[in-house]
Amino acid sequence: MDVASQRHADAIVLLATPGRGLDVILREQIARHVEAHDLPAVEETLAAWKAGRDVAMVPPSLQRIERGGLEGLKSMLSLGPRALAQRVSVPSTVVQGTDDVQVTTKDAELLALHHPSFRVRLIPGMAHSLKRSTNDPLRLSRSEPLADGLVDIVVAAMRETH
């Protein structure tokens, strides 16, 4: 969204895009997999990263995320979807899968609340990978096709701008 607000774009299609802060989403995901006594350290670390600060001791539940690129993560934590959405001035479509365990339909609805001209398109059975969901939400298969309807929705969104 930020790029489109700085450069000319005719339209934007947002795929599985958070409508809440990344720190909120990470807290929810991590809380499902860690012991309650570990959560305060996770909270403190995420707050420090959101403020752009480093931490001396990263909790084990965040170490994998940290290895993925801490500077990029800090940058994403500091972005607020609401503020970014309000800077968009072109037609926008938010495409969200109903089976996404990382970014939910609630996120799509929140984006639309932040910017009334955003159109929300839900795809039944689509996971965060933009493919049909499976019994294992973390399983990513390059050979599986994109979710039914995804390409049609994206093409339709682009055609609506011309």
C-alpha positions in Angstrom: 0.0 0.0 0.0 2.8 2.4 0.8 4.3 2.2 -2.6 1.0 3.0 -4.3 0.6 6.1 -2.2 3.9 7.4 -3.3 3.8 6.6 -7.0 1.1 6.6 -9.7 -0.9 3.4 -9.7 -4.3 2.9 -11.4 -5.5 0.3 -8.9 -4.3 -1.9 -6.1 -5.1 -5.5 -5.3 -4.2 -6.5 -1.8 -3.7 -10.3 -1.3 -3.9 -11.7 2.3 -3.0 -8.3 3.7 -3.1 -7.5 7.4 -5.7 -5.0 8.6 -4.1 -5.1 12.1 -0.6 -4.4 13.2 1.9 -7.2 12.5 2.8 -7.2 16.3 -0.9 -8.1 17.0 -0.9 -10.9 14.5 2.4 -12.3 15.7 1.2 -12.2 19.3 -1.9 -14.2 18.4 0.1 -16.8 16.4 2.8 -17.2 19.0 0.3 -17.4 21.9 -1.2 -20.5 20.4 2.2 -22.3 20.5 4.0 -21.1 23.7 3.5 -21.5 27.4 1.7 -18.7 29.2 4.8 -17.9 31.3 6.8 -17.2 28.1 4.4 -14.6 26.7 5.7 -11.5 28.7 9.2 -11.9 27.2 7.6 -12.2 23.7 5.5 -9.0 24.4 8.6 -7.1 25.5 10.6 -8.2 22.5 7.9 -7.3 20.0 7.4 -3.9 21.7 11.2 -3.2 21.5 11.4 -4.3 17.9 8.3 -2.2 17.0 10.2 0.8 18.6 13.3 -0.1 16.5 15.4 -1.3 19.4 17.4 -4.5 19.6 17.1 -6.9 22.5 19.9 -8.8 24.2 18.0 -12.1 24.7 15.4 -13.1 22.1 12.8 -15.6 23.3 13.1 -19.0 21.6 9.6 -18.5 20.1 10.9 -15.4 18.2 14.3 -16.7 17.2 13.1 -18.2 13.9 11.5 -14.9 13.0 14.6 -13.0 13.9 16.8 -15.1 11.6 14.5 -14.2 8.7 15.7 -10.6 8.7 15.3 -8.4 11.8 15.6 -5.0 10.0 12.8 -5.8 7.6 10.7 -7.1 10.5 11.3 -4.0 12.5 10.2 -1.9 9.6 7.0 -3.9 9.1 6.2 -3.7 12.8 6.3 0.1 12.7 3.8 0.3 9.8 0.2 0.8 10.7 -2.3 -0.7 8.2 -4.9 2.0 9.0 -2.5 4.9 8.2 -1.3 3.2 5.1 -4.8 2.5 3.8 -5.9 6.1 4.4 -3.1 7.3 2.1 -4.4 5.2 -0.9 -6.2 7.2 -3.5 -6.9 4.6 -6.2 -9.5 1.9 -6.5 -8.5 -1.0 -4.3 -9.6 -4.6 -3.9 -8.8 -6.7 -0.8 -8.7 -10.4 -1.6 -8.8 -12.7 1.4 -9.1 -16.4 1.9 -11.5 -17.8 4.4 -9.1 -20.5 5.5 -6.0 -18.2 6.1 -4.7 -18.8 9.7 -2.3 -16.0 9.5 -4.3 -13.1 8.1 -8.0 -13.5 8.6 -11.2 -12.2 7.1 -11.4 -9.8 10.0 -8.2 -8.2 8.6 -9.9 -7.7 5.2 -12.9 -6.2 7.0 -10.7 -3.8 9.0 -8.9 -2.6 5.9 -12.3 -1.8 4.3 -13.3 0.1 7.5 -10.1 2.1 7.3 -10.9 3.0 3.7 -14.5 2.9 2.6 -13.7 2.6 -1.1 -11.8 -0.7 -0.6 -13.8 -3.7 -2.0 -13.4 -7.0 -0.2 -13.5 -10.2 -2.1 -13.5 -13.4 0.0 -12.3 -16.7 -1.5 -13.8 -19.8 0.2 -11.1 -22.3 1.2 -8.1 -20.2 0.3 -5.1 -20.3 2.7 -2.4 -17.7 3.2 -0.4 -19.3 0.5 -3.1 -18.3 -2.0 -3.8 -21.9 -2.6 -6.6 -24.2 -1.4 -6.2 -25.0 2.3 -5.0 -28.3 3.5 -5.1 -30.1 6.8 -1.7 -28.7 7.5 -1.9 -24.8 7.3 1.9 -24.6 7.2 2.3 -26.9 4.3 3.3 -25.0 1.2 3.3 -26.9 -2.1 4.6 -25.2 -5.2 2.8 -27.8 -7.4 -0.7 -27.1 -6.1 -2.7 -24.6 -8.1 -3.8 -21.2 -6.9 -7.2 -21.2 -5.2 -10.2 -21.3 -7.4 -11.4 -17.8 -8.3 -8.2 -16.0 -7.3 -7.0 -15.1 -10.8 -10.5 -14.2 -12.0 -10.9 -11.8 -9.0 -7.6 -10.1 -9.7 -8.2 -9.8 -13.4 -11.7 -8.4 -12.7 -10.3 -5.8 -10.3 -7.8 -4.6 -12.8 -10.4 -4.4 -15.6 -12.7 -2.4 -13.4 -10.2 0.5 -13.4 -10.2 0.9 -17.2 
